[in-house]
Amino acid sequence: MKTLLLRLEGPMQSWGTSSRFSERDTGLEPSKSGVIGLLCAALGKPRLEEPTDTDRWPELSRLTSIRMGVRVDRPGKVGVDFQTAGGGRLGHREYGVAKADGSKGESVMSWRYYLQDASFLVGLESGEDDLLQHLQAALKQPVWALSLGRKSYVPSVPVFLRDGLQDGDLETVLGRYPLADQANGEAGGRVRVILDDPRGGEVRADLPLDFARRRFGIRPVRVESIPTPGSTLK
């Protein structure tokens, strides 16, 4: 059993799972749909899957079958941007956001939530060593630019880790890999982890079934705290 590690760290991240219209939410840690979307960008895999594409890219169902865990090395803080689009004039004409019914456009307001200065260690566990090696190679030389939930939110450190492909199961690897910033881990402290678990007590609606049609399923997870890597706490 091997586990592939990714570092998701940047000044801004957003991992929404229930965004609608004018309010764009963010979870407190990376979503599975967001992480798989990032992997698809690294692979150059388009949203729409074609039956003939299986020789070029792993099927989405194969990617979603990978067991995921997230360790919260630095939780960051939630921020919000207030944005408007349309309203006023553009050149010599009135400018507004178009409506589906064809009536006169108007200004639209939106609130976009994000995480500030957060750092996460994501683990992907699979018995398919070749698949994890393929993903590791794609992260090293991504086809498309990688982002942290939104295209404008770029990583401040590489997502690719040179020693990211580790022997061991998800819990073991997340429990021993060094923190992003060891100074943030107090001696004897603990860090939060979120693990895919069919018997988990929480559910997340972030399991991608079809990116092109924006269809998502439910993912049961287990949330717990583990000793800070390197501490003697049990």
C-alpha positions in Angstrom: 0.0 0.0 0.0 1.3 3.5 -0.9 0.1 7.0 -0.2 0.8 10.0 -2.4 1.2 13.3 -0.6 0.4 16.8 -1.9 1.1 20.2 -0.2 -1.8 22.7 -0.6 -0.6 26.0 0.7 -1.1 29.6 -0.4 -2.2 33.1 0.6 -5.8 32.3 -0.5 -7.7 29.0 -1.0 -11.4 28.2 -1.5 -13.0 24.8 -1.4 -16.7 25.4 -1.8 -19.2 22.5 -1.9 -22.6 24.2 -1.8 -22.0 27.5 -3.6 -25.1 29.0 -5.3 -25.4 32.2 -7.3 -24.3 35.2 -5.3 -22.8 33.4 -2.2 -19.7 31.3 -2.8 -18.8 29.3 0.3 -15.6 27.6 1.3 -15.0 24.6 3.5 -12.4 24.6 6.2 -10.2 22.1 4.3 -9.8 20.9 0.7 -12.8 19.1 -0.8 -12.4 15.8 -2.6 -13.9 17.3 -5.8 -11.3 20.2 -5.5 -8.4 17.8 -5.1 -9.5 15.6 -8.0 -10.1 18.7 -10.1 -6.5 19.7 -9.4 -5.2 16.3 -10.4 -7.2 16.5 -13.6 -5.6 19.9 -14.3 -2.2 18.3 -13.8 -3.1 15.5 -16.2 -4.6 17.7 -18.8 -7.9 15.8 -18.4 -11.0 17.7 -19.7 -14.2 17.9 -17.8 -16.2 15.9 -20.4 -15.2 12.3 -20.4 -15.3 10.4 -23.7 -15.3 6.5 -24.0 -12.2 6.8 -26.2 -10.2 8.8 -23.6 -9.5 5.9 -21.2 -6.1 5.2 -22.9 -5.1 8.9 -22.3 -6.3 9.6 -18.8 -7.6 7.6 -15.8 -11.4 7.5 -15.6 -13.0 9.8 -13.1 -14.5 6.8 -11.3 -10.9 5.5 -10.9 -9.8 8.8 -9.4 -12.7 9.0 -7.0 -12.0 5.5 -5.7 -8.7 6.7 -4.2 -9.0 7.1 -0.5 -8.3 10.7 0.6 -7.2 12.2 3.9 -6.4 15.8 4.8 -4.1 17.0 7.6 -4.6 20.6 8.7 -1.1 21.9 9.3 -2.3 25.5 9.5 -6.0 26.2 9.4 -5.8 29.8 8.3 -8.7 32.3 8.7 -11.9 32.7 6.8 -12.1 35.9 4.7 -14.7 37.3 2.3 -14.6 39.4 -0.8 -17.6 41.5 -1.7 -17.8 41.9 -5.5 -20.2 43.5 -8.0 -20.6 43.0 -11.7 -22.5 45.3 -14.1 -24.2 48.6 -13.3 -23.4 52.0 -14.6 -22.2 52.6 -18.1 -19.5 50.9 -20.3 -18.4 53.4 -22.8 -21.5 55.0 -24.3 -23.9 52.3 -23.3 -25.5 51.1 -20.1 -23.9 48.0 -18.8 -25.6 45.2 -16.8 -25.4 41.5 -16.3 -27.7 39.7 -18.8 -30.8 37.9 -17.6 -32.2 34.6 -18.8 -35.5 36.2 -19.7 -33.9 38.8 -21.9 -34.9 41.8 -19.8 -32.6 44.7 -19.1 -29.4 43.7 -17.3 -28.6 45.0 -13.9 -25.8 45.0 -11.4 -25.2 41.7 -9.5 -23.6 41.4 -6.0 -21.7 38.4 -4.7 -19.9 37.4 -1.5 -16.9 35.0 -2.1 -15.5 33.3 1.0 -11.9 32.0 1.1 -9.2 30.7 3.5 -6.2 33.0 4.3 -2.7 31.6 4.8 -3.8 28.0 5.3 -1.6 24.9 4.7 -2.8 21.4 4.2 -1.2 18.0 3.6 -3.4 15.8 1.4 -2.8 12.1 1.3 -4.1 9.8 -1.5 -4.1 6.1 -0.6 -4.4 3.4 -3.3 -3.3 -0.2 -4.0 -2.7 0.9 -7.6 0.9 1.9 -7.5 1.0 2.7 -11.2 -1.9 5.2 -10.8 -0.2 7.0 -7.9 3.1 7.1 -9.9 1.2 8.6 -12.9 -0.3 11.3 -10.7 3.0 12.0 -9.1 4.6 12.5 -12.5 1.7 14.8 -13.6 2.1 17.0 -10.5 5.8 17.4 -11.2 5.1 18.6 -14.7 1.4 19.7 -14.9 -0.3 20.2 -18.2 -2.4 23.1 -17.0 -1.8 25.6 -14.2 -2.7 24.3 -10.7 -4.9 26.4 -8.4 -6.3 26.1 -4.9 -10.1 26.0 -5.6 -10.3 29.1 -7.8 -8.1 29.9 -10.8 -6.8 33.1 -9.3 -5.7 31.3 -6.0 -2.3 29.9 -6.9 -0.1 27.9 -4.6 2.8 29.6 -2.8 4.8 26.4 -2.6 4.9 23.5 -5.0 2.0 21.0 -4.8 4.5 18.3 -5.9 6.6 16.8 -3.1 9.8 15.0 -4.1 9.3 12.5 -1.3 5.6 12.5 -1.8 5.1 8.9 -2.8 5.4 7.0 0.5 5.1 3.4 1.7 2.3 3.0 4.2 -1.4 3.5 4.6 -3.1 6.9 4.9 -3.2 7.2 8.7 0.5 6.1 9.1 1.8 8.5 6.4 -0.2 11.5 7.6 0.9 10.8 11.1 4.6 10.8 10.5 5.3 13.3 7.7 6.7 16.6 9.0 4.5 19.7 9.3 4.7 22.4 6.7 6.2 24.7 9.4 7.4 22.8 12.4 7.3 26.0 14.5 3.5 25.9 14.2 3.4 22.5 15.9 3.6 22.9 19.7 5.4 20.1 21.5 2.8 17.5 22.6 0.1 19.2 20.5 -2.4 17.7 18.0 -3.5 18.3 14.5 -6.9 17.7 12.8 -7.3 15.1 10.1 -10.3 14.3 7.9 -10.3 10.8 6.4 -12.5 9.0 3.9 -14.2 6.3 6.0 -17.4 4.4 4.9 -18.3 4.2 8.6 -17.5 7.9 9.3 -19.9 10.0 11.3 -19.9 13.0 8.9 -20.8 13.3 5.3 -19.5 15.7 2.6 -21.3 16.4 -0.7 -18.1 16.6 -2.7 -17.6 13.3 -4.4 -17.4 14.2 -8.2 -19.5 11.9 -10.4 -19.5 14.1 -13.6 -17.6 17.4 -13.8 -19.2 18.4 -17.1 -22.7 18.1 -15.7 -21.8 19.2 -12.1 -23.0 16.0 -10.5 -21.7 15.2 -7.0 -22.3 12.4 -4.5 -22.0 12.0 -0.8 -18.7 11.1 0.9 -18.6 9.8 4.5 -15.6 11.0 6.5 -14.1 10.5 9.9 -12.7 13.6 11.7 -10.2 13.2 14.5 -7.1 14.7 15.9 -3.7 13.0 15.9 -0.4 13.8 17.7 1.7 16.4 16.0 4.3 14.6 14.0 7.5 14.2 16.0 5.8 14.7 19.4 5.7 12.0 22.1 2.0 12.5 22.7 0.0 9.3 22.2 
